[in-house]
């Protein structure tokens, strides 16, 4: 790895570390954490709802075809 690539990689890592620190402790970090939690919960609800719907449709079609 030449000097240019190594320097670029080190700078990118430092910038990423700074961004993480700002995200954890900076302005709006509490709001960001709440928004991430709400988004995660919404995603889980959508996934569980979808799985329930698919299982319900599958069960309905199986029991309907038995009649």
Predicted model as a PDB file, atoms N, CA, C, CB and O in Angstrom, pLDDT in the B-factor column:
MODEL        1                                                                  
ATOM      1  N   UNK A   1       0.859  -1.170   0.000  1.00 66.00           N  
ATOM      2  CA  UNK A   1       0.000   0.000   0.000  1.00 66.00           C  
ATOM      3  C   UNK A   1       0.903   1.230   0.000  1.00 66.00           C  
ATOM      4  CB  UNK A   1      -0.976   0.000   1.232  1.00 66.00           C  
ATOM      5  O   UNK A   1       1.814   1.337   0.821  1.00 66.00           O  
ATOM      6  N   UNK A   2       0.656   2.129  -0.896  1.00 88.00           N  
ATOM      7  CA  UNK A   2       1.519   3.295  -0.958  1.00 88.00           C  
ATOM      8  C   UNK A   2       1.070   4.337   0.072  1.00 88.00           C  
ATOM      9  CB  UNK A   2       1.515   3.897  -2.381  1.00 88.00           C  
ATOM     10  O   UNK A   2       0.040   4.181   0.727  1.00 88.00           O  
ATOM     11  N   UNK A   3       1.846   5.369   0.194  1.00 86.00           N  
ATOM     12  CA  UNK A   3       1.636   6.400   1.212  1.00 86.00           C  
ATOM     13  C   UNK A   3       0.303   7.119   1.029  1.00 86.00           C  
ATOM     14  CB  UNK A   3       2.774   7.409   1.178  1.00 86.00           C  
ATOM     15  O   UNK A   3      -0.382   7.414   2.008  1.00 86.00           O  
ATOM     16  N   UNK A   4      -0.062   7.399  -0.203  1.00 86.00           N  
ATOM     17  CA  UNK A   4      -1.307   8.121  -0.487  1.00 86.00           C  
ATOM     18  C   UNK A   4      -2.527   7.325  -0.023  1.00 86.00           C  
ATOM     19  CB  UNK A   4      -1.418   8.423  -1.991  1.00 86.00           C  
ATOM     20  O   UNK A   4      -3.417   7.872   0.627  1.00 86.00           O  
ATOM     21  N   UNK A   5      -2.565   6.047  -0.355  1.00 90.00           N  
ATOM     22  CA  UNK A   5      -3.684   5.202   0.033  1.00 90.00           C  
ATOM     23  C   UNK A   5      -3.755   5.033   1.547  1.00 90.00           C  
ATOM     24  CB  UNK A   5      -3.573   3.842  -0.639  1.00 90.00           C  
ATOM     25  O   UNK A   5      -4.837   5.079   2.133  1.00 90.00           O  
ATOM     26  N   UNK A   6      -2.607   4.838   2.173  1.00 90.00           N  
ATOM     27  CA  UNK A   6      -2.569   4.652   3.623  1.00 90.00           C  
ATOM     28  C   UNK A   6      -3.029   5.920   4.342  1.00 90.00           C  
ATOM     29  CB  UNK A   6      -1.149   4.265   4.080  1.00 90.00           C  
ATOM     30  O   UNK A   6      -3.786   5.846   5.309  1.00 90.00           O  
ATOM     31  N   UNK A   7      -2.577   7.068   3.875  1.00 92.00           N  
ATOM     32  CA  UNK A   7      -2.983   8.333   4.475  1.00 92.00           C  
ATOM     33  C   UNK A   7      -4.480   8.550   4.308  1.00 92.00           C  
ATOM     34  CB  UNK A   7      -2.206   9.496   3.854  1.00 92.00           C  
ATOM     35  O   UNK A   7      -5.159   8.977   5.243  1.00 92.00           O  
ATOM     36  N   UNK A   8      -4.985   8.261   3.134  1.00 91.00           N  
ATOM     37  CA  UNK A   8      -6.419   8.411   2.864  1.00 91.00           C  
ATOM     38  C   UNK A   8      -7.244   7.521   3.782  1.00 91.00           C  
ATOM     39  CB  UNK A   8      -6.727   8.080   1.398  1.00 91.00           C  
ATOM     40  O   UNK A   8      -8.259   7.952   4.330  1.00 91.00           O  
ATOM     41  N   UNK A   9      -6.805   6.283   3.945  1.00 93.00           N  
ATOM     42  CA  UNK A   9      -7.525   5.342   4.795  1.00 93.00           C  
ATOM     43  C   UNK A   9      -7.513   5.810   6.256  1.00 93.00           C  
ATOM     44  CB  UNK A   9      -6.908   3.937   4.679  1.00 93.00           C  
ATOM     45  O   UNK A   9      -8.537   5.737   6.935  1.00 93.00           O  
ATOM     46  N   UNK A  10      -6.376   6.283   6.736  1.00 93.00           N  
ATOM     47  CA  UNK A  10      -6.283   6.759   8.116  1.00 93.00           C  
ATOM     48  C   UNK A  10      -7.174   7.977   8.332  1.00 93.00           C  
ATOM     49  CB  UNK A  10      -4.828   7.099   8.469  1.00 93.00           C  
ATOM     50  O   UNK A  10      -7.834   8.086   9.366  1.00 93.00           O  
ATOM     51  N   UNK A  11      -7.198   8.890   7.368  1.00 93.00           N  
ATOM     52  CA  UNK A  11      -8.052  10.073   7.496  1.00 93.00           C  
ATOM     53  C   UNK A  11      -9.528   9.692   7.488  1.00 93.00           C  
ATOM     54  CB  UNK A  11      -7.762  11.065   6.368  1.00 93.00           C  
ATOM     55  O   UNK A  11     -10.311  10.263   8.248  1.00 93.00           O  
ATOM     56  N   UNK A  12      -9.917   8.755   6.660  1.00 94.00           N  
ATOM     57  CA  UNK A  12     -11.307   8.302   6.628  1.00 94.00           C  
ATOM     58  C   UNK A  12     -11.701   7.676   7.963  1.00 94.00           C  
ATOM     59  CB  UNK A  12     -11.519   7.296   5.485  1.00 94.00           C  
ATOM     60  O   UNK A  12     -12.809   7.899   8.449  1.00 94.00           O  
ATOM     61  N   UNK A  13     -10.800   6.891   8.558  1.00 94.00           N  
ATOM     62  CA  UNK A  13     -11.080   6.281   9.859  1.00 94.00           C  
ATOM     63  C   UNK A  13     -11.229   7.343  10.937  1.00 94.00           C  
ATOM     64  CB  UNK A  13      -9.970   5.296  10.241  1.00 94.00           C  
ATOM     65  O   UNK A  13     -12.120   7.246  11.781  1.00 94.00           O  
ATOM     66  N   UNK A  14     -10.365   8.358  10.921  1.00 94.00           N  
ATOM     67  CA  UNK A  14     -10.454   9.431  11.914  1.00 94.00           C  
ATOM     68  C   UNK A  14     -11.747  10.220  11.758  1.00 94.00           C  
ATOM     69  CB  UNK A  14      -9.251  10.371  11.795  1.00 94.00           C  
ATOM     70  O   UNK A  14     -12.386  10.573  12.749  1.00 94.00           O  
ATOM     71  N   UNK A  15     -12.134  10.495  10.514  1.00 93.00           N  
ATOM     72  CA  UNK A  15     -13.380  11.222  10.273  1.00 93.00           C  
ATOM     73  C   UNK A  15     -14.572  10.399  10.745  1.00 93.00           C  
ATOM     74  CB  UNK A  15     -13.527  11.568   8.778  1.00 93.00           C  
ATOM     75  O   UNK A  15     -15.501  10.938  11.346  1.00 93.00           O  
ATOM     76  N   UNK A  16     -14.549   9.113  10.480  1.00 93.00           N  
ATOM     77  CA  UNK A  16     -15.642   8.252  10.922  1.00 93.00           C  
ATOM     78  C   UNK A  16     -15.726   8.219  12.445  1.00 93.00           C  
ATOM     79  CB  UNK A  16     -15.462   6.832  10.370  1.00 93.00           C  
ATOM     80  O   UNK A  16     -16.820   8.259  13.008  1.00 93.00           O  
ATOM     81  N   UNK A  17     -14.582   8.146  13.110  1.00 92.00           N  
ATOM     82  CA  UNK A  17     -14.571   8.165  14.579  1.00 92.00           C  
ATOM     83  C   UNK A  17     -15.137   9.474  15.115  1.00 92.00           C  
ATOM     84  CB  UNK A  17     -13.145   7.957  15.108  1.00 92.00           C  
ATOM     85  O   UNK A  17     -15.905   9.468  16.078  1.00 92.00           O  
ATOM     86  N   UNK A  18     -14.768  10.588  14.505  1.00 91.00           N  
ATOM     87  CA  UNK A  18     -15.306  11.882  14.923  1.00 91.00           C  
ATOM     88  C   UNK A  18     -16.808  11.955  14.708  1.00 91.00           C  
ATOM     89  CB  UNK A  18     -14.620  13.011  14.168  1.00 91.00           C  
ATOM     90  O   UNK A  18     -17.535  12.466  15.561  1.00 91.00           O  
ATOM     91  N   UNK A  19     -17.275  11.452  13.583  1.00 87.00           N  
ATOM     92  CA  UNK A  19     -18.711  11.444  13.321  1.00 87.00           C  
ATOM     93  C   UNK A  19     -19.452  10.612  14.360  1.00 87.00           C  
ATOM     94  CB  UNK A  19     -18.993  10.907  11.919  1.00 87.00           C  
ATOM     95  O   UNK A  19     -20.543  10.986  14.790  1.00 87.00           O  
ATOM     96  N   UNK A  20     -18.871   9.488  14.766  1.00 85.00           N  
ATOM     97  CA  UNK A  20     -19.499   8.653  15.785  1.00 85.00           C  
ATOM     98  C   UNK A  20     -19.551   9.367  17.126  1.00 85.00           C  
ATOM     99  CB  UNK A  20     -18.750   7.333  15.926  1.00 85.00           C  
ATOM    100  O   UNK A  20     -20.554   9.285  17.836  1.00 85.00           O  
ATOM    101  N   UNK A  21     -18.483  10.063  17.477  1.00 86.00           N  
ATOM    102  CA  UNK A  21     -18.455  10.808  18.737  1.00 86.00           C  
ATOM    103  C   UNK A  21     -19.507  11.909  18.717  1.00 86.00           C  
ATOM    104  CB  UNK A  21     -17.053  11.408  18.989  1.00 86.00           C  
ATOM    105  O   UNK A  21     -20.225  12.107  19.698  1.00 86.00           O  
ATOM    106  N   UNK A  22     -19.597  12.622  17.603  1.00 83.00           N  
ATOM    107  CA  UNK A  22     -20.592  13.696  17.482  1.00 83.00           C  
ATOM    108  C   UNK A  22     -22.004  13.117  17.551  1.00 83.00           C  
ATOM    109  CB  UNK A  22     -20.397  14.479  16.156  1.00 83.00           C  
ATOM    110  O   UNK A  22     -22.886  13.705  18.178  1.00 83.00           O  
ATOM    111  N   UNK A  23     -22.216  11.984  16.920  1.00 78.00           N  
ATOM    112  CA  UNK A  23     -23.542  11.363  16.931  1.00 78.00           C  
ATOM    113  C   UNK A  23     -23.936  10.935  18.349  1.00 78.00           C  
ATOM    114  CB  UNK A  23     -23.572  10.149  15.983  1.00 78.00           C  
ATOM    115  O   UNK A  23     -25.111  10.996  18.711  1.00 78.00           O  
ATOM    116  N   UNK A  24     -22.964  10.505  19.143  1.00 81.00           N  
ATOM    117  CA  UNK A  24     -23.260  10.038  20.496  1.00 81.00           C  
ATOM    118  C   UNK A  24     -23.387  11.187  21.489  1.00 81.00           C  
ATOM    119  CB  UNK A  24     -22.184   9.079  20.961  1.00 81.00           C  
ATOM    120  O   UNK A  24     -24.204  11.116  22.407  1.00 81.00           O  
ATOM    121  N   UNK A  25     -22.590  12.248  21.324  1.00 82.00           N  
ATOM    122  CA  UNK A  25     -22.531  13.293  22.329  1.00 82.00           C  
ATOM    123  C   UNK A  25     -22.889  14.683  21.829  1.00 82.00           C  
ATOM    124  CB  UNK A  25     -21.186  13.328  22.904  1.00 82.00           C  
ATOM    125  O   UNK A  25     -22.983  15.624  22.618  1.00 82.00           O  
ATOM    126  N   UNK A  26     -23.085  14.815  20.551  1.00 77.00           N  
ATOM    127  CA  UNK A  26     -23.281  16.132  19.966  1.00 77.00           C  
ATOM    128  C   UNK A  26     -24.704  16.648  20.100  1.00 77.00           C  
ATOM    129  CB  UNK A  26     -22.901  16.102  18.528  1.00 77.00           C  
ATOM    130  O   UNK A  26     -25.555  16.029  20.739  1.00 77.00           O  
ATOM    131  N   UNK A  27     -24.940  17.799  19.480  1.00 77.00           N  
ATOM    132  CA  UNK A  27     -26.257  18.403  19.477  1.00 77.00           C  
ATOM    133  C   UNK A  27     -27.245  17.485  18.772  1.00 77.00           C  
ATOM    134  CB  UNK A  27     -26.223  19.781  18.805  1.00 77.00           C  
ATOM    135  O   UNK A  27     -26.981  16.975  17.683  1.00 77.00           O  
ATOM    136  N   UNK A  28     -28.370  17.290  19.409  1.00 78.00           N  
ATOM    137  CA  UNK A  28     -29.404  16.461  18.805  1.00 78.00           C  
ATOM    138  C   UNK A  28     -29.183  14.974  18.942  1.00 78.00           C  
ATOM    139  CB  UNK A  28     -29.521  16.790  17.385  1.00 78.00           C  
ATOM    140  O   UNK A  28     -29.925  14.189  18.351  1.00 78.00           O  
ATOM    141  N   UNK A  29     -28.187  14.564  19.703  1.00 77.00           N  
ATOM    142  CA  UNK A  29     -27.910  13.130  19.819  1.00 77.00           C  
ATOM    143  C   UNK A  29     -29.047  12.393  20.514  1.00 77.00           C  
ATOM    144  CB  UNK A  29     -26.607  12.902  20.580  1.00 77.00           C  
ATOM    145  O   UNK A  29     -29.336  11.240  20.195  1.00 77.00           O  
ATOM    146  N   UNK A  30     -29.697  13.073  21.475  1.00 82.00           N  
ATOM    147  CA  UNK A  30     -30.843  12.442  22.142  1.00 82.00           C  
ATOM    148  C   UNK A  30     -31.992  12.241  21.171  1.00 82.00           C  
ATOM    149  CB  UNK A  30     -31.309  13.288  23.335  1.00 82.00           C  
ATOM    150  O   UNK A  30     -32.632  11.190  21.163  1.00 82.00           O  
ATOM    151  N   UNK A  31     -32.250  13.251  20.355  1.00 84.00           N  
ATOM    152  CA  UNK A  31     -33.323  13.136  19.374  1.00 84.00           C  
ATOM    153  C   UNK A  31     -32.998  12.067  18.338  1.00 84.00           C  
ATOM    154  CB  UNK A  31     -33.566  14.481  18.687  1.00 84.00           C  
ATOM    155  O   UNK A  31     -33.881  11.330  17.900  1.00 84.00           O  
ATOM    156  N   UNK A  32     -31.730  11.984  17.950  1.00 82.00           N  
ATOM    157  CA  UNK A  32     -31.322  10.971  16.983  1.00 82.00           C  
ATOM    158  C   UNK A  32     -31.507   9.576  17.561  1.00 82.00           C  
ATOM    159  CB  UNK A  32     -29.863  11.183  16.562  1.00 82.00           C  
ATOM    160  O   UNK A  32     -31.984   8.675  16.870  1.00 82.00           O  
ATOM    161  N   UNK A  33     -31.135   9.392  18.816  1.00 83.00           N  
ATOM    162  CA  UNK A  33     -31.296   8.083  19.454  1.00 83.00           C  
ATOM    163  C   UNK A  33     -32.776   7.705  19.532  1.00 83.00           C  
ATOM    164  CB  UNK A  33     -30.668   8.086  20.867  1.00 83.00           C  
ATOM    165  O   UNK A  33     -33.139   6.555  19.288  1.00 83.00           O  
ATOM    166  N   UNK A  34     -33.630   8.677  19.873  1.00 90.00           N  
ATOM    167  CA  UNK A  34     -35.068   8.396  19.933  1.00 90.00           C  
ATOM    168  C   UNK A  34     -35.612   8.045  18.554  1.00 90.00           C  
ATOM    169  CB  UNK A  34     -35.828   9.601  20.508  1.00 90.00           C  
ATOM    170  O   UNK A  34     -36.407   7.116  18.411  1.00 90.00           O  
ATOM    171  N   UNK A  35     -35.182   8.786  17.547  1.00 91.00           N  
ATOM    172  CA  UNK A  35     -35.651   8.524  16.182  1.00 91.00           C  
ATOM    173  C   UNK A  35     -35.208   7.149  15.704  1.00 91.00           C  
ATOM    174  CB  UNK A  35     -35.136   9.601  15.222  1.00 91.00           C  
ATOM    175  O   UNK A  35     -35.974   6.445  15.045  1.00 91.00           O  
ATOM    176  N   UNK A  36     -33.981   6.762  16.030  1.00 90.00           N  
ATOM    177  CA  UNK A  36     -33.491   5.434  15.642  1.00 90.00           C  
ATOM    178  C   UNK A  36     -34.299   4.341  16.332  1.00 90.00           C  
ATOM    179  CB  UNK A  36     -31.995   5.284  15.984  1.00 90.00           C  
ATOM    180  O   UNK A  36     -34.612   3.318  15.722  1.00 90.00           O  
ATOM    181  N   UNK A  37     -34.639   4.557  17.609  1.00 94.00           N  
ATOM    182  CA  UNK A  37     -35.417   3.571  18.349  1.00 94.00           C  
ATOM    183  C   UNK A  37     -36.824   3.454  17.757  1.00 94.00           C  
ATOM    184  CB  UNK A  37     -35.490   3.949  19.846  1.00 94.00           C  
ATOM    185  O   UNK A  37     -37.341   2.348  17.598  1.00 94.00           O  
ATOM    186  N   UNK A  38     -37.438   4.586  17.432  1.00 96.00           N  
ATOM    187  CA  UNK A  38     -38.769   4.567  16.844  1.00 96.00           C  
ATOM    188  C   UNK A  38     -38.745   3.863  15.483  1.00 96.00           C  
ATOM    189  CB  UNK A  38     -39.312   6.002  16.698  1.00 96.00           C  
ATOM    190  O   UNK A  38     -39.637   3.078  15.164  1.00 96.00           O  
ATOM    191  N   UNK A  39     -37.708   4.156  14.687  1.00 96.00           N  
ATOM    192  CA  UNK A  39     -37.591   3.517  13.376  1.00 96.00           C  
ATOM    193  C   UNK A  39     -37.413   2.018  13.513  1.00 96.00           C  
ATOM    194  CB  UNK A  39     -36.423   4.111  12.592  1.00 96.00           C  
ATOM    195  O   UNK A  39     -38.009   1.252  12.756  1.00 96.00           O  
ATOM    196  N   UNK A  40     -36.600   1.585  14.471  1.00 96.00           N  
ATOM    197  CA  UNK A  40     -36.389   0.156  14.701  1.00 96.00           C  
ATOM    198  C   UNK A  40     -37.693  -0.515  15.109  1.00 96.00           C  
ATOM    199  CB  UNK A  40     -35.314  -0.069  15.781  1.00 96.00           C  
ATOM    200  O   UNK A  40     -38.032  -1.584  14.602  1.00 96.00           O  
ATOM    201  N   UNK A  41     -38.424   0.115  16.026  1.00 97.00           N  
ATOM    202  CA  UNK A  41     -39.688  -0.455  16.482  1.00 97.00           C  
ATOM    203  C   UNK A  41     -40.706  -0.531  15.340  1.00 97.00           C  
ATOM    204  CB  UNK A  41     -40.256   0.373  17.640  1.00 97.00           C  
ATOM    205  O   UNK A  41     -41.440  -1.512  15.217  1.00 97.00           O  
ATOM    206  N   UNK A  42     -40.741   0.509  14.513  1.00 97.00           N  
ATOM    207  CA  UNK A  42     -41.655   0.509  13.379  1.00 97.00           C  
ATOM    208  C   UNK A  42     -41.288  -0.609  12.392  1.00 97.00           C  
ATOM    209  CB  UNK A  42     -41.634   1.883  12.672  1.00 97.00           C  
ATOM    210  O   UNK A  42     -42.169  -1.296  11.875  1.00 97.00           O  
ATOM    211  N   UNK A  43     -40.011  -0.782  12.139  1.00 97.00           N  
ATOM    212  CA  UNK A  43     -39.571  -1.855  11.234  1.00 97.00           C  
ATOM    213  C   UNK A  43     -39.950  -3.226  11.783  1.00 97.00           C  
ATOM    214  CB  UNK A  43     -38.050  -1.782  11.011  1.00 97.00           C  
ATOM    215  O   UNK A  43     -40.406  -4.092  11.037  1.00 97.00           O  
ATOM    216  N   UNK A  44     -39.761  -3.423  13.090  1.00 97.00           N  
ATOM    217  CA  UNK A  44     -40.132  -4.705  13.697  1.00 97.00           C  
ATOM    218  C   UNK A  44     -41.638  -4.937  13.597  1.00 97.00           C  
ATOM    219  CB  UNK A  44     -39.684  -4.753  15.170  1.00 97.00           C  
ATOM    220  O   UNK A  44     -42.074  -6.054  13.318  1.00 97.00           O  
ATOM    221  N   UNK A  45     -42.431  -3.900  13.822  1.00 97.00           N  
ATOM    222  CA  UNK A  45     -43.880  -4.040  13.733  1.00 97.00           C  
ATOM    223  C   UNK A  45     -44.307  -4.395  12.313  1.00 97.00           C  
ATOM    224  CB  UNK A  45     -44.570  -2.752  14.186  1.00 97.00           C  
ATOM    225  O   UNK A  45     -45.193  -5.226  12.115  1.00 97.00           O  
ATOM    226  N   UNK A  46     -43.681  -3.767  11.335  1.00 97.00           N  
ATOM    227  CA  UNK A  46     -44.014  -4.064   9.940  1.00 97.00           C  
ATOM    228  C   UNK A  46     -43.643  -5.499   9.588  1.00 97.00           C  
ATOM    229  CB  UNK A  46     -43.298  -3.086   8.994  1.00 97.00           C  
ATOM    230  O   UNK A  46     -44.413  -6.201   8.932  1.00 97.00           O  
ATOM    231  N   UNK A  47     -42.479  -5.930  10.019  1.00 97.00           N  
ATOM    232  CA  UNK A  47     -42.034  -7.301   9.733  1.00 97.00           C  
ATOM    233  C   UNK A  47     -42.963  -8.311  10.400  1.00 97.00           C  
ATOM    234  CB  UNK A  47     -40.577  -7.516  10.215  1.00 97.00           C  
ATOM    235  O   UNK A  47     -43.395  -9.276   9.769  1.00 97.00           O  
ATOM    236  N   UNK A  48     -43.269  -8.086  11.679  1.00 97.00           N  
ATOM    237  CA  UNK A  48     -44.147  -9.031  12.383  1.00 97.00           C  
ATOM    238  C   UNK A  48     -45.552  -9.033  11.778  1.00 97.00           C  
ATOM    239  CB  UNK A  48     -44.219  -8.681  13.882  1.00 97.00           C  
ATOM    240  O   UNK A  48     -46.175 -10.088  11.660  1.00 97.00           O  
ATOM    241  N   UNK A  49     -46.044  -7.875  11.401  1.00 97.00           N  
ATOM    242  CA  UNK A  49     -47.356  -7.807  10.757  1.00 97.00           C  
ATOM    243  C   UNK A  49     -47.374  -8.543   9.435  1.00 97.00           C  
ATOM    244  CB  UNK A  49     -47.764  -6.366  10.543  1.00 97.00           C  
ATOM    245  O   UNK A  49     -48.341  -9.233   9.112  1.00 97.00           O  
ATOM    246  N   UNK A  50     -46.310  -8.397   8.673  1.00 97.00           N  
ATOM    247  CA  UNK A  50     -46.217  -9.091   7.379  1.00 97.00           C  
ATOM    248  C   UNK A  50     -46.164 -10.595   7.558  1.00 97.00           C  
ATOM    249  CB  UNK A  50     -44.988  -8.623   6.608  1.00 97.00           C  
ATOM    250  O   UNK A  50     -46.836 -11.336   6.842  1.00 97.00           O  
ATOM    251  N   UNK A  51     -45.370 -11.041   8.506  1.00 97.00           N  
ATOM    252  CA  UNK A  51     -45.263 -12.482   8.760  1.00 97.00           C  
ATOM    253  C   UNK A  51     -46.605 -13.038   9.217  1.00 97.00           C  
ATOM    254  CB  UNK A  51     -44.176 -12.773   9.819  1.00 97.00           C  
ATOM    255  O   UNK A  51     -47.019 -14.114   8.786  1.00 97.00           O  
ATOM    256  N   UNK A  52     -47.281 -12.298  10.094  1.00 97.00           N  
ATOM    257  CA  UNK A  52     -48.601 -12.735  10.563  1.00 97.00           C  
ATOM    258  C   UNK A  52     -49.595 -12.811   9.410  1.00 97.00           C  
ATOM    259  CB  UNK A  52     -49.127 -11.784  11.647  1.00 97.00           C  
ATOM    260  O   UNK A  52     -50.375 -13.759   9.323  1.00 97.00           O  
ATOM    261  N   UNK A  53     -49.570 -11.826   8.535  1.00 97.00           N  
ATOM    262  CA  UNK A  53     -50.478 -11.832   7.394  1.00 97.00           C  
ATOM    263  C   UNK A  53     -50.202 -13.008   6.466  1.00 97.00           C  
ATOM    264  CB  UNK A  53     -50.366 -10.525   6.625  1.00 97.00           C  
ATOM    265  O   UNK A  53     -51.134 -13.668   6.008  1.00 97.00           O  
ATOM    266  N   UNK A  54     -48.940 -13.271   6.186  1.00 97.00           N  
ATOM    267  CA  UNK A  54     -48.581 -14.387   5.305  1.00 97.00           C  
ATOM    268  C   UNK A  54     -49.004 -15.712   5.929  1.00 97.00           C  
ATOM    269  CB  UNK A  54     -47.063 -14.391   5.018  1.00 97.00           C  
ATOM    270  O   UNK A  54     -49.550 -16.576   5.244  1.00 97.00           O  
ATOM    271  N   UNK A  55     -48.752 -15.875   7.230  1.00 96.00           N  
ATOM    272  CA  UNK A  55     -49.160 -17.111   7.893  1.00 96.00           C  
ATOM    273  C   UNK A  55     -50.676 -17.248   7.920  1.00 96.00           C  
ATOM    274  CB  UNK A  55     -48.606 -17.160   9.315  1.00 96.00           C  
ATOM    275  O   UNK A  55     -51.204 -18.347   7.754  1.00 96.00           O  
ATOM    276  N   UNK A  56     -51.370 -16.148   8.127  1.00 96.00           N  
ATOM    277  CA  UNK A  56     -52.828 -16.186   8.129  1.00 96.00           C  
ATOM    278  C   UNK A  56     -53.385 -16.568   6.770  1.00 96.00           C  
ATOM    279  CB  UNK A  56     -53.386 -14.845   8.553  1.00 96.00           C  
ATOM    280  O   UNK A  56     -54.305 -17.382   6.683  1.00 96.00           O  
ATOM    281  N   UNK A  57     -52.843 -15.995   5.717  1.00 95.00           N  
ATOM    282  CA  UNK A  57     -53.292 -16.323   4.358  1.00 95.00           C  
ATOM    283  C   UNK A  57     -52.978 -17.775   4.032  1.00 95.00           C  
ATOM    284  CB  UNK A  57     -52.629 -15.390   3.322  1.00 95.00           C  
ATOM    285  O   UNK A  57     -53.792 -18.462   3.414  1.00 95.00           O  
ATOM    286  N   UNK A  58     -51.806 -18.249   4.440  1.00 94.00           N  
ATOM    287  CA  UNK A  58     -51.442 -19.646   4.189  1.00 94.00           C  
ATOM    288  C   UNK A  58     -52.380 -20.589   4.935  1.00 94.00           C  
ATOM    289  CB  UNK A  58     -49.983 -19.909   4.606  1.00 94.00           C  
ATOM    290  O   UNK A  58     -52.844 -21.580   4.372  1.00 94.00           O  
ATOM    291  N   UNK A  59     -52.657 -20.281   6.199  1.00 93.00           N  
ATOM    292  CA  UNK A  59     -53.565 -21.137   6.981  1.00 93.00           C  
ATOM    293  C   UNK A  59     -54.963 -21.103   6.384  1.00 93.00           C  
ATOM    294  CB  UNK A  59     -53.607 -20.687   8.464  1.00 93.00           C  
ATOM    295  O   UNK A  59     -55.618 -22.142   6.295  1.00 93.00           O  
ATOM    296  N   UNK A  60     -55.425 -19.952   5.980  1.00 93.00           N  
ATOM    297  CA  UNK A  60     -56.762 -19.821   5.386  1.00 93.00           C  
ATOM    298  C   UNK A  60     -56.859 -20.641   4.106  1.00 93.00           C  
ATOM    299  CB  UNK A  60     -57.086 -18.339   5.095  1.00 93.00           C  
ATOM    300  O   UNK A  60     -57.851 -21.332   3.873  1.00 93.00           O  
ATOM    301  N   UNK A  61     -55.809 -20.555   3.272  1.00 92.00           N  
ATOM    302  CA  UNK A  61     -55.859 -21.310   2.006  1.00 92.00           C  
ATOM    303  C   UNK A  61     -55.788 -22.809   2.226  1.00 92.00           C  
ATOM    304  CB  UNK A  61     -54.723 -20.883   1.094  1.00 92.00           C  
ATOM    305  O   UNK A  61     -56.417 -23.569   1.489  1.00 92.00           O  
ATOM    306  N   UNK A  62     -55.045 -23.244   3.211  1.00 90.00           N  
ATOM    307  CA  UNK A  62     -54.967 -24.690   3.503  1.00 90.00           C  
ATOM    308  C   UNK A  62     -56.298 -25.194   4.018  1.00 90.00           C  
ATOM    309  CB  UNK A  62     -53.856 -24.989   4.534  1.00 90.00           C  
ATOM    310  O   UNK A  62     -56.791 -26.221   3.549  1.00 90.00           O  
ATOM    311  N   UNK A  63     -56.896 -24.485   4.984  1.00 89.00           N  
ATOM    312  CA  UNK A  63     -58.164 -24.947   5.554  1.00 89.00           C  
ATOM    313  C   UNK A  63     -59.307 -24.774   4.579  1.00 89.00           C  
ATOM    314  CB  UNK A  63     -58.470 -24.203   6.839  1.00 89.00           C  
ATOM    315  O   UNK A  63     -60.274 -25.534   4.633  1.00 89.00           O  
ATOM    316  N   UNK A  64     -59.228 -23.803   3.691  1.00 89.00           N  
ATOM    317  CA  UNK A  64     -60.273 -23.584   2.691  1.00 89.00           C  
ATOM    318  C   UNK A  64     -60.259 -24.697   1.649  1.00 89.00           C  
ATOM    319  CB  UNK A  64     -60.093 -22.214   2.010  1.00 89.00           C  
ATOM    320  O   UNK A  64     -61.312 -25.129   1.180  1.00 89.00           O  
ATOM    321  N   UNK A  65     -59.062 -25.160   1.289  1.00 77.00           N  
ATOM    322  CA  UNK A  65     -58.951 -26.206   0.267  1.00 77.00           C  
ATOM    323  C   UNK A  65     -59.383 -27.569   0.816  1.00 77.00           C  
ATOM    324  CB  UNK A  65     -57.508 -26.285  -0.259  1.00 77.00           C  
ATOM    325  O   UNK A  65     -59.705 -28.465   0.035  1.00 77.00           O  
ATOM    326  N   UNK A  66     -59.396 -27.741   2.117  1.00 67.00           N  
ATOM    327  CA  UNK A  66     -59.824 -29.015   2.727  1.00 67.00           C  
ATOM    328  C   UNK A  66     -61.322 -29.201   2.648  1.00 67.00           C  
ATOM    329  CB  UNK A  66     -59.383 -29.087   4.183  1.00 67.00           C  
ATOM    330  O   UNK A  66     -61.805 -30.331   2.712  1.00 67.00           O  
ATOM    331  N   UNK A  67     -62.081 -28.102   2.508  1.00 58.00           N  
ATOM    332  CA  UNK A  67     -63.538 -28.196   2.469  1.00 58.00           C  
ATOM    333  C   UNK A  67     -64.027 -28.725   1.194  1.00 58.00           C  
ATOM    334  CB  UNK A  67     -64.160 -26.890   2.715  1.00 58.00           C  
ATOM    335  O   UNK A  67     -65.236 -28.865   1.005  1.00 58.00           O  
TER     336      UNK A  67                                                      
ENDMDL                                                                          
END                                                                             
